């Protein structure tokens, strides 16, 4: 990463409503403080001018200051096949540079998405946090690659519990879900009939 990395927030806007903004603001503040030592706040609410109709991905890039803000019509990626891929990738902050993530996906182009395994533990896909259902409770990896805003909200609300999850433990779960700002919480597949590639 460059000495002054460019960071990214992706915020859902639907028919003029801005979703989950307090969690995006909190992550923005934390990232700028950790990476740049800044104590001032970039007030995201003051720079977002939401389109009044339609579903948009508001893409804000920033470092010490806001670099760009875009409103991109959103079309969800179709995901049917998943594969677990080991990697030592570090993505602790939401960097605008996704080259390492994109490379992993390109190397596994015969599947729609990958689940990144780090130090023997399942973490995230390239676009989302993940969760697994054991028949009673939804669990999300305790140590994700990136602490997502929707994941944070669902953990705070008690909907998600955190737990170390391994390839071997997948037999304990019946379903997998993807979690991000745009998808919200989306149950992706029934692992009993459509297992993840290992």
C-alpha positions, 0 to 999 in steps of 0.5 A: 500500500502507498504511504497515504492510502486511499480509503473507501466507503460504499453506502446504500441509497434507496429512493433518497434514503441513506442507509446505516450512516452512523456505522459508516461514519464510525468506520471512517473516523476510526480509519482516518485516526489509525492511518493518518493520526487525524482527530477531526471528523469528515462529516459524511452526512454533509457531503452526500446528496442522495438521488431521490429515486432508485437504488444507488451505491454511493462511493466515497474515496478519502484520505485526510480529506474527501477525494471523490464521491460518486452515485452509481446505479446498483446491480447485485452480482449474481453468486451461485458458486463459492470456493474456499481459497487460502491467502495471507491477504491483509485488508484490515481497512477498506482500501480503494485499491482492491488489486489483491482481492481481484487477483484472488478472484481472477485466479478462481474465475470458474466460480462466482465468488471465493471465501478467503481462508486465513491462518486456517479460519474462514474470513470474508468473500471479496465483496462481503462478510459472511455468516453461517446458520446452525439451525438456531443461530447465525454465526459470523467469523470472529476475525474477518478480513474487514469489519463491515458496517452491516456486520457491525450493526447485526452483531450490535443488535444481537442477530449475529454471534461471532465464532471461529469457523473452519472448513472442517466445521462447515458440516455444522451449518445448513446455510451461508449468507453474505453481508455488506452495505448493499446486499444487507443480509442475503441468505445465499445457499443451502449447504445441504444441497449446494455445498461450498467447494473446498 
